[in-house]
Amino acid sequence: MPIYIYKTPIGRIGIAEKDGSVTNLYFENDELPQDIETCETPILKEAAGQLRSYLSGELQVFSIPLTPFGTDFMKQVWACLYEIPYGETVSYKEIAVKIGSPNAARAVGLANHRNPIPILIPCHRVIGTSGSLTGYRGGLKLKKQLLDMEASMF
C-alpha cells in the first residue's frame, strides 16, 4: 500500500492509497501499518494538496476518491459523516437516527472513532448531544482547532 508523509500546518500527516483511492489518513502519533511502500503517487499528491487547501480555509469539500475499509455499518456511518456540511456539527444521536438506527448512538461513536480517513471524512464534526466535544483520534485540541477554523470561514 503506497503511503506518503506530508508536512502540514497541523503536523506530519500520512496518507495512504490503494488502486487510485485514498484509504487512510494517519496523524503523527498513529502507528503505521507494516505493509507500506513509501512513495508519492498522483492521488496522494492531490489528496495532500486538497488537505492543505482545506487547512488554509480555501477548500470546503474534498473531491478525491475515498475507499475506507470497514464493516457495512461503519461504511454507512462514514457515508453519513461525509454529508455533514462544512462548518456544521451533528450529534452521534442525530447520525444514528439518520441511518435508521436511533438506538445506536454508541455504535455510531465507535464507527466514528474507527474512521480511517479523518478530516477527509469529517468525523471531527460529530459532537455530544449536549454540544460537548468528545473523543477524536487526533486529540480534542485538534478537533477544536478544525471546528474553530471552519466556523471562522463564515
Secondary structure, 3 states (H helix, E strand, C coil): CEEEEEEECCEEEEEEEECCEEEEEECCCCCCCCCCEECCCHHHHHHHHHHHHHHCCCCCCCCCCECCCCCHHHHHHHHHHHCCCCCCCEEHHHHHHHCCCCCCHHHHHHHHHCCCCECCECHHHEECCCCCCCCCCCCHHHHHHHHHHHHHCC
